């Protein structure tokens, strides 16, 4: 049986593409006793509120028709954001050379967060350049890797 997020992604992808957007991620999580189904969108030039509204209306109708989720949930559609998490190998490939922040499960050298430039991704291991030095974090060390906006 497919995961809810996979089913929703398959259902939503054509409607998202119709709007000229890309489906970045689907999240189905429980927060403070309430289930949330979230779609994150991306688009060249950025996602605006009208994109989110159009996708929300279309996908909401598709979800009502297909009814892939038992029980109630809150449905949200938003931009993936400037500091979006990188999850899939294709995300890492797309943003190679970009500024990122890597958060670790355990301290390394007295800290859990490292900011640098994405230099490599190998089967879950992330390599970043910090001050001219490359640091490699193994898959089991990395809690999160996200893009970082520099000003």
C-alpha positions as CSV (number, residue, x, y, z in Angstrom):
1,X,0.0,0.0,0.0
2,X,1.3,3.5,-0.9
3,X,2.0,6.1,1.6
4,X,-0.5,9.0,1.8
5,X,2.1,11.5,0.7
6,X,2.8,9.4,-2.4
7,X,-0.9,9.1,-3.3
8,X,-1.5,12.8,-2.8
9,X,1.6,13.7,-4.9
10,X,0.4,11.5,-7.8
11,X,-3.1,13.1,-7.5
12,X,-1.8,16.7,-7.2
13,X,1.1,16.8,-9.6
14,X,-1.0,17.3,-12.8
15,X,-3.0,20.1,-11.2
16,X,0.2,21.8,-9.9
17,X,1.7,21.5,-13.4
18,X,-1.4,23.1,-14.9
19,X,-0.7,26.1,-12.8
20,X,2.8,26.3,-14.1
21,X,4.3,25.1,-10.8
22,X,6.4,22.2,-9.6
23,X,5.3,20.0,-6.7
24,X,8.3,20.4,-4.3
25,X,7.1,18.2,-1.4
26,X,4.0,16.7,0.3
27,X,3.9,16.5,4.0
28,X,1.3,14.7,6.2
29,X,2.0,15.4,9.9
30,X,0.2,15.6,13.2
31,X,0.8,18.8,15.2
32,X,-0.8,19.6,18.5
33,X,-3.5,16.9,17.9
34,X,-4.4,18.0,14.4
35,X,-3.4,16.3,11.1
36,X,-2.0,18.6,8.4
37,X,-1.7,17.8,4.7
38,X,0.7,20.3,3.1
39,X,1.7,20.8,-0.5
40,X,4.9,22.8,-1.1
41,X,5.2,24.5,-4.5
42,X,8.1,25.9,-6.6
43,X,8.1,27.9,-9.7
44,X,10.7,29.9,-11.8
45,X,10.4,33.4,-10.5
46,X,8.7,32.4,-7.3
47,X,5.3,31.2,-6.1
48,X,2.6,33.8,-5.2
49,X,-0.6,33.7,-3.3
50,X,-2.6,33.3,-6.6
51,X,-0.7,30.1,-7.5
52,X,-1.3,28.7,-4.0
53,X,-5.0,29.6,-4.2
54,X,-5.5,28.0,-7.6
55,X,-3.7,24.8,-6.7
56,X,-5.5,24.6,-3.4
57,X,-9.0,24.9,-5.0
58,X,-8.1,22.3,-7.7
59,X,-6.4,19.8,-5.5
60,X,-9.0,20.2,-2.7
61,X,-11.7,19.1,-5.2
62,X,-9.5,16.1,-6.3
63,X,-9.0,15.1,-2.7
64,X,-12.7,15.3,-2.0
65,X,-13.4,13.1,-5.0
66,X,-10.6,10.5,-4.4
67,X,-10.8,10.6,-0.6
68,X,-7.4,9.1,0.1
69,X,-7.3,10.1,3.7
70,X,-9.5,8.8,6.5
71,X,-10.6,11.3,9.1
72,X,-10.2,15.0,9.2
73,X,-7.2,17.1,8.4
74,X,-6.2,20.7,7.6
75,X,-5.1,21.2,4.0
76,X,-2.5,23.9,3.2
77,X,-0.7,24.9,0.1
78,X,2.4,27.2,0.2
79,X,5.7,28.0,-1.5
80,X,8.6,25.7,-0.7
81,X,10.4,28.9,0.5
82,X,13.8,30.3,0.0
83,X,15.3,28.2,2.8
84,X,13.6,25.0,1.8
85,X,14.9,21.6,3.0
86,X,16.7,19.4,0.5
87,X,15.5,15.8,0.6
88,X,15.9,14.0,-2.7
89,X,19.1,13.4,-4.6
90,X,17.7,15.6,-7.4
91,X,17.3,18.5,-4.9
92,X,21.0,18.2,-4.0
93,X,22.0,18.0,-7.6
94,X,19.9,21.1,-8.5
95,X,21.4,23.2,-5.8
96,X,25.0,22.1,-5.9
97,X,27.2,25.1,-5.2
98,X,24.5,26.9,-3.2
99,X,24.7,28.1,0.4
100,X,23.2,25.5,2.8
101,X,22.8,24.9,6.5
102,X,23.3,21.4,7.8
103,X,21.8,20.4,11.2
104,X,23.1,17.3,12.9
105,X,21.5,15.0,15.4
106,X,24.6,15.0,17.7
107,X,27.2,17.7,18.4
108,X,30.4,17.7,16.3
109,X,33.1,20.0,17.5
110,X,30.7,21.5,20.0
111,X,28.0,22.4,17.6
112,X,25.0,20.9,15.8
113,X,24.7,23.4,12.9
114,X,27.1,24.2,10.1
115,X,26.7,26.8,7.3
116,X,28.6,26.4,4.1
117,X,28.5,25.8,0.3
118,X,27.0,22.5,-0.9
119,X,29.9,20.6,-2.6
120,X,28.7,17.0,-2.6
121,X,26.0,14.5,-2.0
122,X,26.6,10.8,-2.0
123,X,23.9,8.4,-0.9
124,X,22.7,10.6,1.9
125,X,26.2,12.0,2.9
126,X,26.4,15.7,2.5
127,X,29.7,17.6,1.9
128,X,29.9,21.4,2.4
129,X,32.7,23.8,2.1
130,X,33.3,26.0,5.2
131,X,36.1,28.6,5.1
132,X,37.9,26.8,2.3
133,X,37.7,23.4,4.1
134,X,35.4,20.6,3.1
135,X,33.3,18.9,5.8
136,X,31.5,15.6,5.1
137,X,28.5,14.6,7.2
138,X,27.3,11.0,6.9
139,X,23.7,10.2,6.3
140,X,23.1,9.0,9.9
141,X,24.5,12.3,11.3
142,X,22.3,14.7,9.2
143,X,19.0,15.7,10.7
144,X,18.3,18.4,8.1
145,X,19.9,20.1,5.2
146,X,18.3,23.3,3.9
147,X,19.1,26.1,1.5
148,X,20.4,29.3,3.2
149,X,19.8,32.8,2.1
150,X,22.8,35.1,2.3
151,X,22.5,38.9,2.5
